[in-house]
């Protein structure tokens, strides 16, 4: 064939080669479009291997419908009721498919004669249920599969211009990171009212990847937040006994007896006023602090304790009073409703949901009145110097301080220069590695 082409004149040869190339492209396209798999868009990263490993099977991918059952889902794909029920019962010892959640992806693999041979159901980003048909035994075998994350520690830094939420997005990160950072400082900073323009942050955070694609955040390993000119530093540390917690660089626990604010961090995107938040209003009056917030906003207990009152009062509206250790009592007034589990005598944990913001009782608009008493006397909760608890054990303090120093060296250095990744990896390792003086890692 090639010899014949060589003997053709140049113009005709070019035309002939173009024709052959075009024919090849259309032929390849035809066979590609004739792929028996009806679904071409992969719903989940974990399910990306299904088409590679099951080329002879027809793959059907779906999302669980609201109120759906696995038996109904299988029957919609042409599987008879008896087989669908057999599938459900034989998989149940491994995973109860009654728990399927709306919006979760699943995939079914059928043989050319439309027999179900494989099933995959996404449980989490890196975990799924796989069911295979054992044809000789005529039964279904299920197993839970976990795909290990590729975890990378990355340094992220930014400056507040309008809000923490907006600043995190400006860094190219996801909104979830703003929630993580706010929860880390909920004992020291009220992110709904304390932030100022030009406040800044720098953090070391774990980022989880599957097959090169970002899926979620792990723990924030270390963070520095500069608020009103004061630096708040926090680090995650696991001691040799296996206890994991967040601490300040001197070994004090981040956790304190009281939260700074009973309302959770809100993802506000608007600008700042001088003293009043543009969306959330705050004022101190009548033995407490009023937090104006949208009706239905979740209200948390600021410290662990026991509910001593939960009901309705003409002036307070729907309200809750909680007794805490060391003769503290906290008050939460004007709620729209009280959480179902909250009643007199019930023990509550710090940050537990106890009710929702409302405007019941003597109130002119949706807000939470939060009050705090110490030994029978009202105190200003915004000025409370809450005691810390559970610091790093003295026998581990020296090791902890070395660990913290390496992390904050990375954070401080990253504000000035771009530290080479190999150097970061060494400094951020759980156990200190040795940088060879003769050939420093990452430096040429």
C-alpha positions in Angstrom: 0.0 0.0 0.0 2.8 2.4 1.0 4.7 1.5 -2.2 1.7 2.4 -4.3 1.4 5.8 -2.6 5.0 6.6 -3.3 4.4 6.2 -7.0 1.4 8.7 -7.0 2.2 12.3 -8.1 2.8 14.8 -5.2 -0.6 16.6 -5.4 -2.6 13.4 -5.6 -0.4 11.9 -2.9 -1.3 14.8 -0.5 -5.0 14.4 -1.3 -4.9 10.7 -0.8 -3.1 11.0 2.6 -5.7 13.6 3.7 -8.5 11.3 2.7 -6.9 8.3 4.6 -6.4 10.5 7.7 -10.0 11.8 7.7 -11.3 8.2 7.3 -9.3 7.1 10.3 -10.6 9.9 12.5 -14.3 9.2 11.5 -13.8 5.5 12.1 -12.3 6.1 15.5 -15.0 8.5 16.4 -17.7 6.0 15.4 -16.3 3.3 17.6 -15.9 5.7 20.5 -19.5 6.9 20.2 -20.6 3.3 20.0 -19.3 2.5 23.5 -22.0 0.4 25.2 -21.7 2.4 28.5 -24.6 4.9 28.5 -23.0 7.2 31.1 -20.0 9.3 30.0 -19.7 11.7 33.0 -18.3 10.2 36.1 -20.2 11.3 39.2 -17.5 10.6 41.8 -13.7 10.4 41.8 -13.8 7.1 43.6 -15.9 5.6 40.8 -13.6 6.7 38.1 -12.0 3.2 37.8 -15.3 1.5 37.0 -15.2 2.0 33.3 -11.5 0.9 33.1 -12.1 -2.4 35.1 -15.4 -3.3 33.5 -15.0 -2.6 29.8 -17.3 -5.5 28.9 -20.1 -4.5 31.2 -22.7 -1.8 30.8 -22.3 0.9 33.5 -25.3 2.8 34.7 -24.7 5.7 37.2 -27.4 7.3 39.3 -28.0 9.6 42.3 -30.2 8.3 45.1 -33.6 10.1 45.0 -35.2 11.6 48.1 -37.2 8.9 49.9 -35.9 6.2 47.7 -35.1 2.6 48.8 -32.4 0.3 47.3 -35.1 -2.2 46.2 -37.0 0.4 44.3 -33.8 1.8 42.7 -32.9 -1.7 41.5 -36.4 -2.4 40.2 -36.2 0.8 38.1 -33.2 -0.7 36.3 -35.2 -3.8 35.3 -34.3 -6.0 38.2 -37.1 -8.2 39.5 -38.3 -7.8 43.1 -37.1 -11.2 44.2 -33.5 -10.5 43.0 -33.6 -7.0 44.5 -34.7 -8.2 47.9 -32.0 -11.0 47.7 -29.4 -8.3 47.0 -30.5 -6.2 49.9 -30.5 -9.1 52.5 -27.2 -10.6 51.4 -25.4 -7.2 51.6 -27.0 -6.2 54.9 -24.3 -8.0 57.1 -21.7 -5.7 55.5 -23.8 -2.6 55.1 -27.4 -1.9 55.7 -28.7 -0.3 52.5 -31.7 1.1 54.3 -29.2 4.0 55.2 -28.9 5.2 51.6 -28.9 9.0 51.5 -30.5 11.3 49.0 -28.0 12.7 46.5 -25.4 10.0 47.0 -24.0 8.4 43.8 -24.1 4.7 43.0 -23.2 2.6 39.9 -24.6 -0.6 38.6 -22.8 -2.9 36.1 -24.7 -5.3 33.9 -23.6 -8.1 31.7 -24.6 -8.2 28.0 -27.7 -10.2 29.0 -28.6 -7.5 31.5 -27.6 -9.5 34.7 -26.4 -7.3 37.6 -22.8 -8.3 38.3 -21.4 -5.4 40.2 -22.7 -2.5 42.4 -20.9 0.5 44.0 -22.4 3.0 46.4 -20.5 6.1 47.5 -20.4 6.4 51.3 -17.8 9.2 51.7 -15.3 10.9 49.4 -12.8 8.1 49.9 -15.0 5.2 51.0 -17.6 3.1 49.1 -19.5 -0.2 49.2 -18.8 -2.7 46.5 -21.0 -5.7 45.8 -20.0 -8.5 43.4 -22.2 -11.2 42.0 -20.8 -14.7 42.8 -22.3 -16.6 39.8 -21.4 -20.2 40.8 -22.9 -19.7 44.3 -25.7 -17.4 42.9 -25.2 -14.8 45.7 -24.0 -11.3 46.2 -20.9 -10.5 48.3 -20.4 -7.0 49.7 -17.3 -5.3 51.0 -16.4 -1.8 52.2 -13.4 -0.2 50.4 -11.4 2.7 51.7 -9.2 4.6 49.2 -6.3 6.3 51.1 -6.0 10.1 50.8 -2.9 11.8 49.5 -2.5 14.3 52.3 -0.5 17.5 51.8 0.3 20.2 54.3 -0.1 23.6 52.7 0.5 27.2 54.0 -2.4 29.6 53.3 -2.2 33.3 54.3 -4.5 36.3 53.8 -5.7 39.6 55.0 -9.2 40.7 56.1 -10.8 43.3 53.7 -14.5 42.7 54.2 -14.9 39.4 56.1 -13.2 36.2 57.0 -15.4 34.3 54.5 -14.5 36.6 51.6 -10.8 36.5 52.5 -10.7 32.7 52.4 -12.4 32.8 49.0 -9.9 35.4 47.8 -7.1 32.9 48.7 -8.6 30.4 46.3 -9.9 28.2 49.1 -13.3 26.7 49.9 -15.8 28.2 52.4 -15.3 25.2 54.7 -11.9 26.5 55.6 -13.4 29.7 57.1 -15.6 27.5 59.3 -12.6 25.5 60.5 -10.5 28.6 61.3 -13.4 30.3 63.1 -14.0 27.2 65.2 -10.3 27.1 66.2 -10.5 30.6 67.7 -14.0 30.5 69.1 -12.6 30.8 72.7 -10.6 34.0 71.9 -12.2 35.8 69.0 -15.8 36.5 68.1 -15.6 36.4 64.3 -19.0 38.0 64.1 -18.0 41.2 65.8 -14.3 41.4 66.7 -12.8 41.5 63.2 -11.2 44.6 61.8 -10.0 45.5 58.3 -6.3 44.6 57.8 -6.4 41.8 60.4 -4.4 38.9 58.9 -4.0 35.2 59.1 -1.5 32.5 58.1 -2.3 28.8 58.6 -0.8 25.3 57.9 -3.7 23.0 56.9 -3.9 19.4 55.7 -5.5 19.1 52.3 -6.9 15.7 51.1 -6.5 14.6 47.5 -7.9 11.6 45.7 -6.3 10.8 42.3 -4.8 14.3 42.2 -8.2 16.0 42.9 -8.8 18.1 46.0 -11.6 16.6 48.1 -11.6 18.1 51.6 -9.7 19.7 54.4 -8.1 17.8 57.2 -7.0 19.5 60.5 -5.5 22.9 60.7 -2.0 22.0 62.0 -1.0 25.6 63.1 -2.5 29.0 62.8 -1.6 32.6 63.5 -4.4 35.2 63.5 -3.6 38.9 64.1 -6.7 40.7 65.4 -6.5 44.4 66.4 -2.7 44.1 66.4 -2.6 41.1 68.7 -1.3 37.8 67.5 -3.2 34.6 68.5 -1.3 31.5 67.8 -2.7 28.0 67.9 -1.1 24.6 67.2 -2.4 21.0 67.0 -0.3 18.5 68.9 -0.5 14.8 69.8 1.5 13.9 72.8 3.4 10.6 73.3 0.3 9.3 75.2 -1.8 9.8 72.1 -3.8 12.8 73.4 -4.6 15.2 70.5 -5.7 18.8 71.2 -5.1 22.4 70.2 -2.7 24.5 72.3 -1.1 27.9 72.5 2.7 28.0 72.0 3.3 28.1 75.8 1.4 24.8 76.3 -1.9 26.3 77.5 -5.0 24.6 76.1 -7.0 26.5 73.5 -10.2 25.3 75.2 -11.6 27.5 77.9 -14.5 27.2 80.3 -16.6 29.6 78.2 -17.0 30.3 74.5 -16.5 33.9 73.4 -20.0 33.9 71.7 -23.1 31.7 71.9 -23.8 32.2 68.2 -21.8 30.3 65.6 -19.6 31.9 63.0 -21.7 33.3 60.2 -20.5 33.6 56.6 -21.1 37.3 56.3 -19.9 38.8 53.0 -20.7 42.5 53.4 -18.4 45.3 54.6 -17.6 46.6 58.1 -19.0 49.5 60.1 -17.1 51.4 62.7 -18.4 49.6 65.7 -21.5 47.8 64.6 -21.5 44.9 62.3 -23.5 45.6 59.1 -25.6 42.5 59.4 -25.3 41.5 63.0 -26.0 44.2 65.6 -24.5 44.1 69.1 -25.2 46.2 72.2 -24.6 45.8 75.9 -27.5 46.6 78.1 -29.7 45.3 81.1 -27.4 42.8 82.6 -26.3 41.1 79.4 -25.5 41.4 75.8 -27.9 41.5 72.9 -26.9 39.7 69.7 -29.1 40.7 66.8 -29.2 37.8 64.3 -31.6 36.3 61.8 -34.5 34.4 63.3 -33.7 30.7 63.5 -29.9 31.1 64.0 -28.6 28.3 66.1 -27.8 29.1 69.7 -25.0 27.2 71.6 -24.4 26.8 75.2 -21.1 28.6 76.0 -20.0 26.1 78.7 -20.9 22.6 79.9 -23.4 22.5 82.7 -27.0 21.5 83.8 -30.2 23.1 82.6 -32.0 24.6 85.6 -34.8 26.3 83.7 -36.3 26.0 80.1 -39.7 27.5 79.3 -41.6 30.7 78.7 -41.7 34.0 80.6 -43.7 37.1 79.7 -40.6 39.3 79.4 -37.9 36.8 78.5 -40.0 34.9 76.0 -38.8 31.4 75.4 -35.6 31.1 77.5 -33.0 28.8 79.0 -30.9 29.1 82.1 -27.9 26.8 82.7 -25.8 26.3 85.8 -22.0 25.8 85.3 -19.1 24.9 87.6 -17.6 27.5 89.9 -21.0 29.1 90.5 -21.6 30.5 87.0 -25.1 30.7 85.5 -25.8 31.6 81.8 -29.1 33.0 80.4 -30.5 32.8 76.9 -33.6 34.8 76.2 -36.1 35.6 73.4 -35.6 32.2 71.6 -38.0 31.3 68.7 -37.9 27.7 70.0 -36.0 25.5 72.4 -34.2 22.4 71.1 -36.2 19.2 71.7 -33.7 17.6 74.1 -33.4 20.6 76.4 -35.4 20.5 79.6 -34.8 21.0 83.3 -32.1 18.7 84.8 -30.5 17.8 81.4 -26.7 18.0 81.2 -25.3 19.9 78.2 -21.9 20.1 76.7 -20.0 23.2 75.6 -21.1 24.2 72.0 -24.2 22.0 72.2 -27.3 23.3 70.3 -29.9 24.5 72.8 -32.2 26.7 70.8 -32.8 29.2 68.0 -32.8 33.0 67.8 -36.2 34.5 67.9 -38.2 37.5 69.1 -40.5 36.1 71.8 -41.4 38.0 75.0 -40.6 41.7 75.2 -38.6 42.1 72.1 -38.6 44.5 69.1 -36.9 42.2 66.7 -35.0 38.8 66.3 -32.1 38.7 68.7 -30.5 36.7 71.5 -30.1 38.2 74.9 -27.1 36.5 76.6 -26.4 37.0 80.3 -23.9 35.6 82.7 -23.8 35.6 86.5 -21.0 34.7 88.8 -21.9 33.9 92.5 -25.3 35.6 92.0 -23.9 38.9 90.4 -24.2 39.7 86.7 -21.0 40.2 84.9 -20.1 41.4 81.4 -19.6 38.2 79.3 -17.5 40.0 76.7 -14.9 40.9 79.4 -14.8 37.5 81.0 -11.3 36.1 81.3 -12.3 32.5 81.0 -9.9 30.0 82.7 -8.2 27.4 80.5 -8.1 23.7 81.1 -5.9 20.6 80.4 -2.6 22.1 79.3 0.3 20.1 77.8 1.7 17.8 80.5 5.0 19.0 82.0 6.9 15.9 81.0 6.0 16.6 77.3 6.4 20.4 77.4 10.0 20.6 76.0 9.1 18.3 73.1 5.9 20.3 72.4 7.7 23.7 72.3 10.2 22.4 69.8 7.4 21.0 67.7 5.5 24.3 67.9 8.6 26.4 67.1 9.2 24.6 63.8 5.6 25.2 62.7 5.6 28.8 63.6 8.9 29.3 61.9 7.2 28.2 58.7 4.2 30.5 59.3 6.4 33.5 60.2 8.8 32.8 57.3 5.9 32.4 54.8 4.8 36.0 55.5 8.1 37.2 54.2 9.3 34.7 51.6 8.2 31.6 49.8 9.8 28.8 51.7 10.8 25.8 49.4 8.4 22.9 49.8 11.1 20.4 50.8 12.1 22.6 53.7 8.5 23.0 54.7 8.0 19.3 54.7 10.9 18.7 57.0 9.9 21.5 59.5 6.3 20.3 59.5 7.0 16.6 60.0 5.7 15.1 63.3 9.2 14.1 64.3 12.1 16.4 63.5 14.2 15.3 60.6 17.8 16.3 60.1 18.7 18.9 57.5 22.2 18.0 56.2 24.4 21.1 56.5 26.5 20.1 53.5 23.4 19.9 51.2 20.4 21.8 52.7 17.1 20.3 51.6 15.4 22.4 48.8 18.3 24.9 48.7 20.7 25.0 45.8 
